[in-house]
Amino acid sequence: MALKVVELPDEQRVVLTPAENFDFSINRDFSVAYSGYARGKWRFTVDLSSIGYLDSTAIGMLLQLAGHADGMGPVRVVNAPAGALELLGRIDAGAGIEFI
């Protein structure tokens, strides 16, 4: 499976974990996964612990997810490999995404 989705209803949080690649190949699955949760009602975490590759499409996917979170706090990106942080570091600090 290219994307694992875990719902934590007590925290109103959804954890999205891409497997292997965080790139255009999962763009549709990623969008469908978070779109199933009401806009502005859920918090989101993206766990990058399983990725081996990402491209600039990942930035767009994270920005779209931050827009969907709409005021529920920043999208948390956790367990990002150092190389991934170099690319993701291009995201504006005010975009609603935090790297933990």
Sequence and secondary structure as in RCSB ss.txt:
>XXXX:A:sequence
MALKVVELPDEQRVVLTPAENFDFSINRDFSVAYSGYARGKWRFTVDLSSIGYLDSTAIGMLLQLAGHADGMGPV
RVVNAPAGALELLGRIDAGAGIEFI
>XXXX:A:secstr
  EEEEEEGGGTEEEEEE EEESGGGHHHHHHHHHTS TTT EEEEE TTEEEE THHHHHHHHHHHHHTTS  E
EEES  HHHHHHHTTS TTSSEEE 
